Amino acid sequence: MSIHNQNVKEYLLGNIERITYHNTENGFCVLRVKVKNHKDLVTVTGNVPSVSVGEYIKCSGIWYNDRNHGKQFKADFLKALPPDTLEGIEKYLGSGPIKGIGAHFAKKLVSAFDSCISNFHRLLPYYLV
């Protein structure tokens, strides 16, 4: 693990692997994020109105060592973006944003539509209406 100065603002980019906590009333969330050049998943805390596994996040903030939960990235800016990789789209669809699509069916969808999958996640809600 690299050493971080807790007072210097940094930027993180990564894929959401797990949502540990999300309060839909105030947007506070605790996310486990796969970040390039980090061996383990990074814990990111911040506020975002809605979030799903598989989404890509951009955030800025500071490193913080929580007494109970350890090293975390405390984001003062956090933006979730739709996934743009096959793995991210599969995780996103499998996490339940569309009723009736679970992990198994998401895998089948990604396999069947992998040649046009980059637009598939944008168009799927229209096909399901």
Contacts in CASP RR format, 6 or more apart in sequence:
PFRMAT RR
TARGET T0000
AUTHOR 0000-0000-0000
METHOD contacts of the structure
MODEL  1
MSIHNQNVKEYLLGNIERITYHNTENGFCVLRVKVKNHKDLVTVTGNVPS
VSVGEYIKCSGIWYNDRNHGKQFKADFLKALPPDTLEGIEKYLGSGPIKG
IGAHFAKKLVSAFDSCISNFHRLLPYYLV
1 38 0 8 1.000
1 39 0 8 1.000
1 40 0 8 1.000
1 71 0 8 1.000
4 10 0 8 1.000
4 63 0 8 1.000
5 63 0 8 1.000
6 62 0 8 1.000
6 63 0 8 1.000
6 64 0 8 1.000
6 65 0 8 1.000
7 62 0 8 1.000
8 62 0 8 1.000
9 60 0 8 1.000
9 61 0 8 1.000
9 62 0 8 1.000
9 76 0 8 1.000
10 60 0 8 1.000
10 61 0 8 1.000
10 62 0 8 1.000
10 63 0 8 1.000
10 73 0 8 1.000
11 58 0 8 1.000
11 59 0 8 1.000
11 60 0 8 1.000
11 61 0 8 1.000
12 33 0 8 1.000
12 35 0 8 1.000
12 42 0 8 1.000
12 44 0 8 1.000
12 57 0 8 1.000
12 58 0 8 1.000
12 59 0 8 1.000
12 60 0 8 1.000
12 61 0 8 1.000
12 73 0 8 1.000
12 75 0 8 1.000
13 35 0 8 1.000
13 36 0 8 1.000
13 56 0 8 1.000
13 57 0 8 1.000
13 58 0 8 1.000
13 59 0 8 1.000
14 33 0 8 1.000
14 34 0 8 1.000
14 35 0 8 1.000
14 36 0 8 1.000
14 56 0 8 1.000
14 57 0 8 1.000
14 58 0 8 1.000
15 33 0 8 1.000
15 34 0 8 1.000
15 54 0 8 1.000
15 55 0 8 1.000
15 56 0 8 1.000
15 57 0 8 1.000
15 83 0 8 1.000
15 85 0 8 1.000
15 87 0 8 1.000
15 88 0 8 1.000
15 91 0 8 1.000
16 31 0 8 1.000
16 32 0 8 1.000
16 33 0 8 1.000
16 51 0 8 1.000
16 52 0 8 1.000
16 53 0 8 1.000
16 54 0 8 1.000
16 55 0 8 1.000
16 56 0 8 1.000
16 57 0 8 1.000
16 80 0 8 1.000
17 32 0 8 1.000
17 33 0 8 1.000
17 34 0 8 1.000
17 41 0 8 1.000
17 53 0 8 1.000
17 54 0 8 1.000
17 91 0 8 1.000
18 31 0 8 1.000
18 32 0 8 1.000
18 41 0 8 1.000
18 53 0 8 1.000
19 29 0 8 1.000
19 30 0 8 1.000
19 31 0 8 1.000
19 32 0 8 1.000
19 51 0 8 1.000
19 52 0 8 1.000
19 53 0 8 1.000
20 30 0 8 1.000
20 31 0 8 1.000
20 32 0 8 1.000
20 43 0 8 1.000
21 28 0 8 1.000
21 29 0 8 1.000
21 30 0 8 1.000
22 28 0 8 1.000
22 29 0 8 1.000
22 30 0 8 1.000
22 51 0 8 1.000
23 29 0 8 1.000
24 50 0 8 1.000
26 47 0 8 1.000
27 46 0 8 1.000
27 47 0 8 1.000
27 48 0 8 1.000
27 49 0 8 1.000
28 45 0 8 1.000
28 46 0 8 1.000
28 47 0 8 1.000
29 45 0 8 1.000
29 46 0 8 1.000
29 47 0 8 1.000
29 48 0 8 1.000
29 51 0 8 1.000
29 78 0 8 1.000
30 43 0 8 1.000
30 44 0 8 1.000
30 45 0 8 1.000
30 46 0 8 1.000
31 43 0 8 1.000
31 44 0 8 1.000
31 45 0 8 1.000
31 51 0 8 1.000
31 57 0 8 1.000
32 41 0 8 1.000
32 42 0 8 1.000
32 43 0 8 1.000
32 44 0 8 1.000
33 41 0 8 1.000
33 42 0 8 1.000
33 43 0 8 1.000
33 44 0 8 1.000
33 57 0 8 1.000
34 41 0 8 1.000
34 42 0 8 1.000
35 41 0 8 1.000
35 42 0 8 1.000
42 73 0 8 1.000
43 69 0 8 1.000
43 70 0 8 1.000
43 71 0 8 1.000
43 72 0 8 1.000
43 73 0 8 1.000
44 57 0 8 1.000
44 59 0 8 1.000
44 72 0 8 1.000
44 73 0 8 1.000
44 75 0 8 1.000
44 78 0 8 1.000
45 64 0 8 1.000
45 72 0 8 1.000
45 73 0 8 1.000
45 74 0 8 1.000
45 75 0 8 1.000
46 59 0 8 1.000
46 74 0 8 1.000
46 75 0 8 1.000
46 76 0 8 1.000
46 78 0 8 1.000
47 75 0 8 1.000
47 78 0 8 1.000
48 57 0 8 1.000
48 78 0 8 1.000
48 79 0 8 1.000
48 80 0 8 1.000
50 80 0 8 1.000
51 57 0 8 1.000
51 80 0 8 1.000
52 80 0 8 1.000
52 92 0 8 1.000
52 95 0 8 1.000
52 96 0 8 1.000
52 97 0 8 1.000
53 91 0 8 1.000
53 92 0 8 1.000
53 94 0 8 1.000
53 95 0 8 1.000
54 83 0 8 1.000
54 88 0 8 1.000
54 89 0 8 1.000
54 91 0 8 1.000
54 92 0 8 1.000
54 95 0 8 1.000
55 80 0 8 1.000
55 81 0 8 1.000
55 82 0 8 1.000
55 83 0 8 1.000
55 88 0 8 1.000
55 92 0 8 1.000
56 80 0 8 1.000
56 81 0 8 1.000
56 82 0 8 1.000
56 83 0 8 1.000
56 84 0 8 1.000
56 88 0 8 1.000
57 78 0 8 1.000
57 79 0 8 1.000
57 80 0 8 1.000
57 81 0 8 1.000
58 78 0 8 1.000
58 79 0 8 1.000
58 81 0 8 1.000
59 73 0 8 1.000
59 75 0 8 1.000
59 77 0 8 1.000
59 78 0 8 1.000
59 79 0 8 1.000
60 75 0 8 1.000
60 76 0 8 1.000
60 77 0 8 1.000
61 73 0 8 1.000
61 74 0 8 1.000
61 75 0 8 1.000
61 76 0 8 1.000
61 77 0 8 1.000
62 73 0 8 1.000
62 74 0 8 1.000
62 76 0 8 1.000
63 71 0 8 1.000
63 72 0 8 1.000
63 73 0 8 1.000
63 74 0 8 1.000
64 71 0 8 1.000
64 72 0 8 1.000
64 73 0 8 1.000
64 74 0 8 1.000
65 71 0 8 1.000
65 72 0 8 1.000
66 72 0 8 1.000
82 92 0 8 1.000
82 121 0 8 1.000
82 122 0 8 1.000
83 89 0 8 1.000
83 91 0 8 1.000
83 92 0 8 1.000
83 121 0 8 1.000
84 118 0 8 1.000
86 110 0 8 1.000
86 114 0 8 1.000
86 117 0 8 1.000
89 106 0 8 1.000
89 110 0 8 1.000
89 117 0 8 1.000
89 120 0 8 1.000
89 121 0 8 1.000
90 106 0 8 1.000
90 107 0 8 1.000
90 109 0 8 1.000
90 110 0 8 1.000
91 106 0 8 1.000
92 106 0 8 1.000
92 121 0 8 1.000
93 101 0 8 1.000
93 102 0 8 1.000
93 105 0 8 1.000
93 106 0 8 1.000
93 109 0 8 1.000
93 110 0 8 1.000
93 121 0 8 1.000
93 124 0 8 1.000
94 101 0 8 1.000
94 102 0 8 1.000
94 103 0 8 1.000
94 105 0 8 1.000
94 106 0 8 1.000
96 102 0 8 1.000
98 124 0 8 1.000
98 125 0 8 1.000
98 128 0 8 1.000
101 109 0 8 1.000
109 120 0 8 1.000
110 117 0 8 1.000
113 120 0 8 1.000
END
